[in-house]
Amino acid sequence: MSTSRKTTPGPSQYGVSSASSFSSSSSRPSTRPAIELTPPPDNYALIGPCYHVESVLASKAKETVFLTYRQAVIIAQSVSPDKVYRSKKDGGEIPHNRLIHKKSESLKCSDCSLNNFQHNFICLQCPHVGCFNNHAYTHYKLQQHLFGIDSHNGLLYCFLCGDYVNHPQLEQIRSEIADGTSAHVSDQNTELIANNYSDPAIKTISGLKGFVNLGATCFMSSILQTLIHNPFVKYRFFNNDFHYFNCDKNDGEPADEYNACITCSIDNIFQNFYTSGTNEGFGMTNLLTTAWYKKKSLAGFQEQDAHEFWQFILNEFHLDHERIQTNLGHASPSLSDSGCTCITHTTFAGELQSSIQCLSCKSVTRTIDPMMDLSLEINHLKNKKGVTLYDCLDLYTLEEKLDVMYTCRSCGEKTKAIKSLKIKTLAPVVSIQLKRFEHNFNETPTKIDTPVITPLYLNLTKYAYDAGASMGVDGTKVYELFALVCHIGSVNTGHYIVLIKNGAGQWFKFDDSVITLVSQDEVTTSNAYLLFYITHRI
């Protein structure tokens, strides 16, 4: 709610005394009639729902909404000096000043730390707390989280409608807590919800868990690990509930051809990996059957190509997002639309610039194409010693003369021309495929095992279209390696593993359900098939 927006009805207009009633003149005797000083009745039940809250409560997110709303209303309750609050852990009495301090800390704005007399908005869809006049509205615009819970009175505010809303089931929760009749609140055995939180185990928040091999599924598990530990993808799954609240496909039932949704299946994996108290291997049965319904060629227990599966997942992320946008009546972006807000485009989408120079008039024609990854040749370098990833990039961007005559758009002549490639726009994550498999017509596929030295930090300055003459280092174009997928063995009987770097700088090898710590040297000398580099500029 920014200051530029028109004023909307505040809580006091619904018969509620708000924090704004505090002023420097409050110590002066009031000349108002005594009846105006009498606390007004609680008329929240008279406030009706809006279309948006009814839609959410009719979805599979209903129980999650009730739980979050209950917790927020408990936090919003005032600390009564007449009540005795006891810890659920040991039954000991909790001092009132400690409860007030906890409440004040819990209700600070996540962006500016403003407490605002404990009058801020608690997001219904994530842990964000926003100050009443600014950051709550900014959070809604950025994340599209429609609802905030007014911490002063426990009432729901719909940012899209610009008004307070209610619902009979939410009102029942709020009134029970306010009256002290809820089983979740009692005088002798309660404390603020903020005091009930405990830090999760390290093994839980690290997400260090493997996948049970369900029969030649290592190509899937290796790709999934790169997504689960990708900080950008992880953030989207845990902080943007747009898909969760609006998807009508996967309702918790076993996947079939009607409710198969890849995004929902992977969301379930994220929940398990980062909330489960065990690090036992996870069986991705739901995702496996969902993938079979979405792409028939994946059906069966045969080894598939990890890069093709990665492309399939990214395409499904976009299609799921597109489906929901269409259902909501929004514009439906295409897969080539770089302005799309799906996980695929915001994380992996860049642009490649192709330039053709006419050797007759020297004019240059440029074409911009979408780019999800870079597929680099290594076959032409297999006789070179000490091949590096930079050698592959040099070959990819090398100027080459066209084999056919080129009709110049500028001079109109048919002439010889030179073609070159440059990176126009870099994505937050740069994905690279090293072409280790050759599929020649009527010949058995072969694998190229040429070692390629992998840098831990990749400087892409010289490969960008705006590279300067000095070819120095542009800090915005330096990326850090955080994951690489390796293929071990032959073309038809091989096995995939993945190496991933955690936030502490440690490298782990994920071999299906087995996880081991590996050295940095093993990472740089591994015969990588897929490489994932991440930026630090965002």
C-alpha positions in Angstrom: 0.0 0.0 0.0 2.0 2.9 -1.2 1.3 6.6 -0.5 0.3 7.1 -4.1 -2.6 4.8 -3.9 -6.1 6.1 -3.0 -7.0 5.7 0.6 -9.0 2.6 1.4 -11.2 2.0 4.4 -9.1 1.3 7.5 -9.8 -1.0 10.4 -11.3 1.7 12.5 -14.1 2.1 10.0 -15.3 -1.4 10.8 -15.8 -0.7 14.5 -12.2 -1.4 15.5 -9.9 0.8 17.4 -6.6 1.0 15.5 -3.1 1.9 16.4 -3.5 5.2 14.7 -5.6 6.4 17.6 -2.4 7.0 19.6 -1.3 10.7 19.5 0.5 13.3 21.5 -2.8 14.9 22.5 -4.2 11.7 24.1 -3.3 13.0 27.6 -5.8 16.0 27.3 -9.3 15.5 28.7 -11.7 14.6 26.0 -14.8 16.7 25.3 -16.5 14.0 23.2 -19.6 12.4 24.5 -19.0 9.4 26.8 -20.8 7.1 24.4 -18.0 7.6 21.8 -15.4 6.4 24.2 -17.2 3.1 24.7 -15.4 0.3 22.7 -17.5 -0.6 19.7 -18.8 -4.1 19.2 -16.8 -6.6 17.1 -18.6 -6.5 13.8 -16.1 -8.5 11.7 -18.7 -11.1 10.9 -20.5 -8.5 8.9 -17.6 -8.2 6.5 -18.1 -10.5 3.5 -15.6 -12.5 1.4 -14.3 -11.6 -2.0 -13.9 -13.7 -5.1 -10.2 -14.2 -4.5 -10.5 -15.6 -0.9 -13.3 -17.8 -1.9 -11.2 -19.3 -4.8 -8.3 -20.0 -2.4 -10.5 -21.6 0.2 -12.1 -23.8 -2.5 -8.6 -25.0 -3.6 -6.3 -27.7 -2.2 -4.5 -24.9 -0.3 -7.5 -24.6 2.1 -6.0 -26.3 5.1 -2.6 -24.5 4.7 -4.5 -21.2 4.7 -6.4 -22.1 7.9 -3.1 -23.1 9.6 -1.3 -20.0 8.6 -4.2 -17.7 9.5 -4.6 -19.3 12.9 -0.9 -18.8 13.7 -1.0 -15.2 12.6 -4.1 -14.4 14.6 -2.4 -16.0 17.7 0.6 -13.7 17.2 -1.7 -10.7 16.8 -3.4 -11.2 20.2 -2.5 -8.7 22.9 -0.5 -10.0 25.9 -2.9 -9.7 28.8 -1.3 -8.8 32.2 -4.1 -10.9 33.9 -3.1 -14.1 32.2 -0.4 -16.6 33.0 1.5 -17.9 30.0 3.4 -21.2 30.3 5.9 -22.8 28.0 4.7 -26.0 26.2 8.2 -27.3 26.5 8.6 -27.4 30.3 5.5 -25.8 31.7 7.4 -22.9 33.2 5.8 -19.5 33.4 6.8 -17.0 30.7 7.4 -13.4 31.8 5.1 -10.9 30.1 8.0 -8.7 29.0 9.5 -11.7 27.2 6.3 -12.3 25.4 5.9 -8.7 24.4 9.5 -8.6 23.2 8.9 -11.8 21.1 5.7 -10.3 19.6 7.5 -7.1 18.7 10.3 -8.9 17.0 7.9 -11.2 15.1 5.8 -8.3 13.8 8.7 -6.1 12.5 8.7 -5.4 8.8 10.9 -7.8 7.0 12.3 -5.0 4.8 12.7 -2.0 7.1 12.3 -3.5 10.6 9.5 -0.9 11.4 7.3 -2.2 14.2 4.6 0.4 13.7 3.0 -0.2 17.1 2.8 -3.9 16.2 0.5 -3.0 13.3 1.9 -4.6 10.2 0.6 -7.1 7.6 1.6 -10.8 7.9 1.6 -12.4 4.5 -0.8 -15.3 4.2 1.4 -17.2 1.7 4.9 -16.8 3.0 6.9 -15.7 6.2 7.0 -12.0 5.0 5.9 -9.2 7.3 5.3 -5.8 5.7 4.8 -2.4 7.2 1.3 -1.1 6.8 2.0 1.8 4.5 4.7 0.6 2.2 6.4 -2.8 2.1 3.3 -5.0 2.5 2.0 -3.6 -0.8 5.4 -3.8 -2.4 5.6 -7.4 -1.4 2.2 -8.1 -3.0 3.3 -6.4 -6.3 6.5 -8.3 -6.5 5.4 -11.8 -5.4 1.7 -11.6 -6.3 0.8 -12.8 -2.7 -2.8 -11.4 -2.6 -3.5 -11.5 1.1 -2.1 -9.9 4.3 -3.3 -10.5 7.8 -3.6 -7.2 9.8 -1.6 -7.9 12.9 -3.6 -5.4 14.9 -6.9 -7.1 14.5 -6.4 -10.4 12.7 -8.5 -9.3 9.8 -7.7 -10.4 6.2 -6.8 -7.7 3.6 -7.0 -8.5 -0.1 -4.5 -6.3 -2.0 -6.1 -7.0 -5.3 -9.5 -5.7 -4.1 -7.9 -3.0 -2.0 -10.2 -3.8 1.0 -10.6 -5.9 4.1 -12.4 -9.2 3.5 -13.6 -12.0 5.7 -15.0 -15.5 5.4 -17.2 -17.5 7.9 -14.6 -20.2 8.4 -11.8 -17.6 8.9 -14.1 -15.6 11.2 -14.7 -18.7 13.3 -11.0 -19.2 13.8 -10.5 -15.6 14.7 -13.4 -15.3 17.1 -12.4 -18.5 18.9 -8.9 -17.2 19.5 -10.1 -13.8 20.5 -12.6 -15.3 23.0 -10.1 -17.7 24.3 -12.3 -20.7 23.4 -10.0 -22.3 20.9 -8.2 -25.5 21.9 -5.1 -23.8 20.6 -5.2 -21.0 23.2 -5.7 -21.3 26.9 -4.7 -19.2 30.0 -2.6 -21.9 31.6 -0.9 -23.6 28.7 0.0 -21.3 25.9 2.5 -18.9 24.4 2.8 -16.9 21.3 3.4 -19.0 18.2 6.8 -17.3 17.7 7.9 -19.0 20.9 7.0 -22.5 19.6 9.4 -22.5 16.7 12.6 -24.5 16.9 15.5 -24.6 14.5 15.2 -27.5 12.0 18.0 -30.1 11.9 21.0 -29.3 9.7 20.4 -32.4 7.7 16.9 -31.1 6.9 17.7 -27.6 5.8 20.7 -28.7 3.8 18.5 -30.9 1.5 21.2 -33.6 1.5 19.1 -36.5 0.4 19.4 -38.9 -2.4 16.9 -40.6 -4.7 16.2 -44.3 -4.7 16.9 -45.8 -8.2 13.6 -47.1 -9.4 15.2 -48.8 -12.4 17.5 -46.8 -14.7 16.3 -43.5 -13.2 19.7 -42.0 -12.5 19.2 -39.6 -15.5 16.2 -38.1 -13.6 17.7 -38.0 -10.1 20.9 -36.2 -11.3 18.9 -33.5 -13.0 16.5 -33.2 -10.0 19.4 -32.6 -7.7 20.7 -29.7 -9.8 17.2 -28.1 -9.4 16.7 -28.9 -5.7 20.1 -27.2 -4.9 19.8 -24.4 -7.4 19.2 -21.3 -5.1 17.1 -19.5 -7.7 14.8 -22.5 -8.3 14.6 -23.2 -4.6 13.6 -19.6 -3.9 10.8 -19.8 -6.5 9.3 -23.0 -5.0 9.5 -21.8 -1.4 8.5 -18.1 -1.9 6.1 -17.9 -4.8 2.9 -19.8 -4.2 1.3 -18.7 -7.5 1.3 -22.2 -8.9 0.3 -23.9 -5.6 -2.7 -21.7 -5.0 -4.0 -21.8 -8.6 -3.2 -25.3 -10.0 -6.3 -27.4 -10.4 -4.4 -30.5 -11.7 -2.6 -32.3 -8.9 -4.8 -32.6 -5.8 -2.8 -35.1 -3.9 -4.3 -38.1 -5.8 -2.1 -40.6 -7.7 -1.1 -39.1 -11.0 -3.1 -39.9 -14.1 -3.5 -38.4 -17.6 -6.0 -35.8 -16.3 -4.2 -34.4 -13.2 -0.5 -35.0 -14.2 1.5 -31.8 -13.3 5.3 -31.8 -13.2 5.5 -28.6 -11.2 3.3 -30.0 -8.4 5.3 -33.2 -8.4 8.6 -31.4 -8.0 7.0 -29.1 -5.4 6.3 -32.3 -3.4 10.0 -33.3 -3.7 11.1 -29.9 -2.4 8.8 -30.2 0.6 10.2 -33.6 1.4 13.8 -32.7 1.0 13.7 -29.6 3.1 11.3 -30.6 5.8 11.8 -34.3 6.4 13.8 -35.3 9.5 15.3 -38.2 7.8 18.0 -38.4 5.1 16.9 -41.7 3.7 16.6 -41.9 -0.1 13.5 -40.5 -1.6 11.4 -42.6 -4.0 10.2 -40.3 -6.8 7.2 -42.5 -7.8 4.8 -39.6 -8.3 7.2 -37.7 -10.5 8.1 -40.8 -12.5 4.4 -41.7 -13.3 3.6 -38.0 -13.9 6.5 -37.8 -16.4 5.3 -40.9 -18.1 1.8 -39.4 -18.7 3.4 -36.1 -19.9 5.9 -37.7 -22.3 5.3 -41.2 -23.5 8.9 -41.8 -24.6 9.9 -41.6 -20.9 7.6 -44.6 -20.0 9.4 -47.8 -19.1 12.6 -48.4 -17.3 15.2 -47.6 -19.9 18.1 -45.2 -19.5 17.4 -41.8 -21.1 19.5 -38.8 -21.9 19.9 -36.4 -18.9 20.0 -33.3 -21.1 16.8 -34.2 -22.8 15.1 -34.8 -19.5 16.4 -31.4 -18.3 14.8 -29.8 -21.4 11.6 -31.6 -20.7 11.4 -30.3 -17.1 12.0 -26.7 -18.2 9.4 -27.0 -20.9 6.9 -28.4 -18.4 7.6 -25.5 -15.9 6.7 -23.1 -18.6 3.6 -25.0 -19.8 2.3 -25.3 -16.3 2.7 -21.6 -15.8 1.1 -20.9 -19.1 -1.9 -23.1 -18.3 -2.6 -21.3 -15.0 -2.2 -17.9 -16.6 -4.7 -18.9 -19.3 -7.2 -20.2 -16.7 -7.0 -16.9 -14.8 -7.6 -15.0 -18.0 -4.1 -13.5 -18.2 -2.0 -13.2 -21.3 -0.3 -16.5 -22.2 3.4 -16.0 -23.0 5.1 -18.4 -25.4 8.2 -20.4 -24.7 10.3 -17.9 -26.7 9.0 -15.0 -24.7 11.9 -13.7 -22.6 9.5 -11.6 -20.5 7.7 -14.7 -19.2 7.7 -15.0 -15.3 7.8 -18.8 -15.1 10.7 -20.6 -13.4 12.2 -21.6 -16.7 12.5 -18.0 -18.1 13.5 -16.2 -14.9 16.2 -18.7 -14.1 17.6 -20.1 -17.3 16.6 -18.0 -20.3 19.2 -15.9 -22.1 19.6 -14.6 -25.6 22.1 -15.5 -28.4 23.0 -13.0 -31.1 23.9 -14.3 -34.5 25.8 -11.9 -36.8 26.3 -12.3 -40.6 28.8 -9.9 -42.2 28.6 -9.3 -46.0 32.2 -9.5 -47.4 31.1 -7.2 -50.3 29.6 -4.1 -48.5 30.8 -5.1 -44.9 27.3 -4.5 -43.5 26.2 -6.8 -40.6 22.8 -8.4 -40.1 22.0 -9.4 -36.5 19.4 -11.9 -35.3 18.4 -12.5 -31.6 17.3 -15.9 -30.6 16.3 -17.3 -27.2 18.9 -19.4 -25.4 18.3 -21.9 -22.6 21.7 -23.5 -22.7 25.0 -23.6 -24.7 25.7 -26.9 -26.5 29.4 -27.0 -27.1 31.4 -29.3 -29.5 34.4 -31.3 -28.2 34.8 -33.7 -31.0 37.0 -31.3 -33.0 39.2 -30.8 -30.0 39.7 -34.5 -29.1 43.3 -34.5 -30.5 44.3 -31.4 -28.5 46.0 -31.9 -25.1 44.7 -30.1 -22.1 41.3 -29.1 -23.5 39.5 -26.5 -21.4 36.0 -25.2 -21.3 37.3 -22.0 -22.8 38.6 -23.9 -25.8 35.0 -25.2 -26.4 33.6 -21.7 -26.0 36.2 -20.3 -28.4 35.2 -22.9 -31.0 31.5 -22.1 -30.5 32.0 -18.3 -31.0 34.6 -18.7 -33.7 33.9 -16.7 -36.9 33.3 -19.0 -39.9 32.8 -18.5 -43.6 29.4 -19.6 -44.9 29.5 -22.5 -47.3 26.7 -21.1 -49.5 26.4 -17.7 -51.1 24.7 -15.1 -49.0 22.1 -12.6 -50.3 22.9 -9.4 -48.5 19.9 -7.4 -47.1 21.9 -4.2 -47.4 23.5 -4.2 -50.9 21.3 -7.0 -52.4 24.3 -8.8 -53.8 24.9 -12.6 -53.6 28.3 -12.8 -52.0 30.4 -14.6 -49.4 29.8 -13.9 -45.8 31.1 -14.5 -42.3 28.9 -15.7 -39.4 29.6 -15.4 -35.7 27.8 -16.0 -32.4 27.8 -13.9 -29.3 25.9 -14.0 -26.1 23.4 -11.1 -26.0 21.8 -11.7 -22.6 23.1 -13.8 -19.8 20.6 -15.7 -17.5 21.0 -16.0 -13.7 22.1 -19.6 -14.4 24.2 -20.5 -17.4 23.7 -24.1 -18.5 26.2 -25.8 -20.7 26.1 -29.1 -22.5 29.3 -30.8 -23.7 28.4 -32.9 -26.7 29.8 -36.2 -25.7 27.4 -38.3 -27.7 27.5 -38.6 -31.5 24.6 -40.0 -33.4 25.6 -40.6 -37.0 23.1 -41.8 -39.6 22.9 -45.7 -39.8 25.8 -45.9 -37.3 25.9 -47.0 -33.6 26.0 -43.9 -31.3 29.5 -43.2 -29.9 30.7 -41.4 -26.8 33.5 -38.9 -26.7 35.5 -39.2 -23.4 37.9 -36.3 -24.1 38.7 -34.7 -20.7 37.7 -31.1 -20.5 39.2 -29.0 -17.7 36.4 -27.3 -15.9 37.0 -23.9 -14.3 35.3 -23.2 -10.9 34.7 -19.6 -12.0 33.8 -18.9 -15.6 34.6 -15.5 -17.2 32.2 -15.0 -20.1 33.3 -11.4 -20.9 34.9 -12.1 -24.3 31.9 -14.1 -25.5 29.3 -11.4 -24.9 28.2 -9.1 -27.7 29.2 -6.0 -25.8 32.8 -7.2 -25.0 35.2 -4.3 -25.0 38.4 -4.2 -27.0 40.5 -4.9 -24.0 38.8 -8.3 -23.4 39.3 -7.8 -19.7 37.0 -9.0 -16.9 33.5 -7.8 -16.5 32.4 -8.8 -13.0 28.8 -9.1 -14.1 29.8 -11.8 -16.5 31.8 -14.0 -14.1 29.9 -17.1 -13.0 30.5 -19.7 -10.3 30.2 -23.5 -10.9 27.7 -25.1 -8.6 26.7 -28.3 -10.3 27.9 -30.7 -13.0 26.4 -33.9 -14.3 28.7 -36.7 -15.4 28.0 -39.8 -17.5 30.0 -42.9 -16.6 30.4 -45.9 -18.9 29.3 -46.6 -22.5 26.5 -45.0 -24.5 24.0 -47.8 -23.8 25.0 -49.1 -20.4 26.2 -45.9 -18.7 25.3 -44.3 -15.4 24.7 -40.7 -14.3 26.1 -39.0 -11.2 26.0 -35.3 -10.2 28.5 -33.1 -8.2 27.0 -30.2 -6.3 28.5 -27.4 -4.2 26.6 -26.3 -1.1 26.5 -22.9 0.5 29.5 -23.7 2.7 31.7 -24.4 -0.3 31.7 -28.1 0.1 31.3 -30.4 -2.9 29.1 -33.5 -2.7 28.7 -36.4 -5.1 25.1 -37.7 -5.5 25.0 -41.3 -6.8 21.3 -42.1 -6.6 20.7 -42.6 -2.9 24.5 -42.5 -1.9 26.0 -39.1 -1.0 29.7 -38.6 -0.4 32.0 -35.6 0.1 34.5 -35.0 -2.7 37.5 -32.8 -3.2 37.7 -29.8 -5.4 40.3 -31.5 -7.7 37.8 -34.3 -8.4 35.3 -31.6 -9.6 37.7 -29.8 -12.0 38.9 -33.0 -13.5 35.6 -34.8 -13.9 34.4 -35.6 -17.4 31.4 -33.4 -17.2 28.4 -33.8 -19.5 26.3 -30.9 -18.2 27.6 -27.8 -16.3 25.6 -25.3 -14.3 27.1 -21.9 -13.5 25.4 -19.3 -11.3 25.7 -15.5 -11.1 26.3 -13.4 -8.0 25.1 -10.2 -9.5 21.4 -10.6 -8.4 
